[in-house]
Amino acid sequence: MHAIDEKYIRDVIRTIPDWPEKGVMFRDITTIFQDSKALRGIMDSFIQRYIDKNIDVIAGIDARGFLLGVTVAYALNISFVPVRKKGKLPWETISQKYTLEYGEAEIEVHKDACQKGDRVILMDDLIATGGTMEAGMKLLDGLGAEVVEAACIVDLPDLGGSAKLRNAGTPVFAICEFEGD
């Protein structure tokens, strides 16, 4: 396993001002996938963190959470559950509406995505307002699963999402933070 350097990861992530709309500082993690050192460091950090935690399922939020979650699930030899945008899953689903930094959306999971009592890590690329993670946790809770931790590459603490999740009793793990910028 490789040690992770938070500053290195922050430097690799591209910041795009005013995207997808004016006033938003978009943290583009796709640059991580172009940098093998950053990618390996991030994935090793997640895998090492959860390897001995008796996790049953990794759930990844559409779409960048899929890239992280499926890799971690594979390495841990456990199941992966896609948490999709509404209308993208072919079978019976449950859904949850939420607000995010720049609008509203709805996500869903298959009704049989988790078993009652499953210990789940919910993954996405970043936490901003926490709306997407909170909606994902409600979906998984509705299936009887326990979200053990919310995990991401980037936390934007100024937007309050990670604090909201922690205050609701869910631990949050982020590789790095972008505060005040």
N, C-alpha and C positions, 0 to 999 in steps of 0.2 A: 504494500500500500504506500502511496506517495503522500507526503505532507502537503497541505494546501496553504497557499499564501493568499490571504484575503486581499491584500493590495494588488497582487498580480491579477486576481480575478476581476477586481474592480476596474483595473486598467484595460483588461481585455473586452469588457462589456462596452458596447457602443451606446452613447446617449444621443437620441434624436429629439431635438426640441420641437414643440408644437405638432406632435404626431400621436395619435390619429386626429387630434384637433388642437386648436390653439390653447396654450397654457399647460399642456401635458408634456412632461419630460419623459419620453419613452425609453426604457432601458431594454435594449435589444440584445438578448442573450444568444442570438444565432451566431455571433462571433466566437462564442465559446466552442461551438462545434467545428470551427475552422482552426482551432488551436489545440493540438493534441495534449499538451501539458495541462492546460486549463480543464479540458474535458476529463482527462484521467484523474486529475486532482479532485474535481467535484464528485465524480462518480465514486471514487475510492472513499471519499469522506462520507457520503451517504451509506454506502455498503458497510463500511466499518462501524458506523453509528448504529445500524440496525441488525447486524449479523447475529448477535446474541440476545435479542430483545423479544423472542417468541412472537414475532409478527406473522400473521397469516396471509395478509393481503396488502399489496401496494395499490392504491387508487390514484390515478393520474388525471388531472383536469385538462380538458381539451384546450389547446392542442399541444402546447409545449410541455405540459405535465406528462404527456404520453412519452415523450422522448426520454425524460428522466426516469419515470416510474417503471416502464417496461424493462429498462436496463437493470435497475435495482432489483426488481422482482426476479428477473432471470438469474442474477448473481446469487440471490438468496434462495433460489429454487422454491418460490412461492407464487401464488396467483397474482395476476394483474387485472384490475377493473378500470375500464375507461369511463370517465365521467364526461359525457358528451353534451354538446350544444343541442337544444331541443330539436327533434325531428331527424336526428342522425342515426338513431338506433332502430334496428328492424323488428324488435320483439316488444313485449309488454314492458312498460317503463313506469317509473314514478319520476316526477319532475319538481323543480324548485325554482321560483323566480328570485332575482336578487338585483341589487344596484351595484354598479362599479364606478370607478373614478370618472368615466366619461359616458355613462348611459345606463341602460337596463338590459338584462338578458335573462335567459332561463336555461338550466342544465337538467340532465336526466341520467338515470342509470337503469339497466334492466332490473326487473323485480327480483330476479334470482342471482344478482351480482355477488352478494355476500351471504354468508350463513350467520344466523344468530350467534352472537358471542365472538365472531371474528375480530381479531385485533388488527387494526388498519393504520397504515401511514398514508396520509393524504398529501399528494405532491403537486406542485405547480411551479412555474418558473419564478414567480414573484408574488409577494403579498403587498398590496397597496391599501385599499380601504378594508380588505378582509371579506368583502361581500361574496366573492366566488368561493373562497375556502369555507365560509360559514354555510353557504348553500350546499356545498358538497358534504359537509359534516351532517347537516340535517337529512340529506338523502341517505347517507350511510347509517345514521342513527335510526332512520325509519325502517331500515332492513334488519335492525337488531345488532349491527356491528358497533364496535367501540373504536373511535378514532383516538389512537394513542398519541399522535403528534401530527402537526401540520408542518411540512417541510418544503423549503424552496431554496433557490439560489440567491435571490435578492429580497431583502426586506426594505420597504420604504416607510420607516417608522413615523415620519412626519405626517403620514396619511392615516395613522391610527389603527390600521388593520391588525397588526400583530398584538398590540395592547388589547384590542377588543377580544381577540381569540384567547389570549392568556387570562383576561379577566373573566371569561366564560368557562375557564378551567381546562383549556386545551394548550398544552405546551407547543411552542413554535421553535423550529430550528431553521436558521438561515445561514448560508455560506458567507454572505456579506451584506452590508447595509449601505444605502445611499441616503444620507441625512442632510437636509437643508440645501440640496443642490439638484 
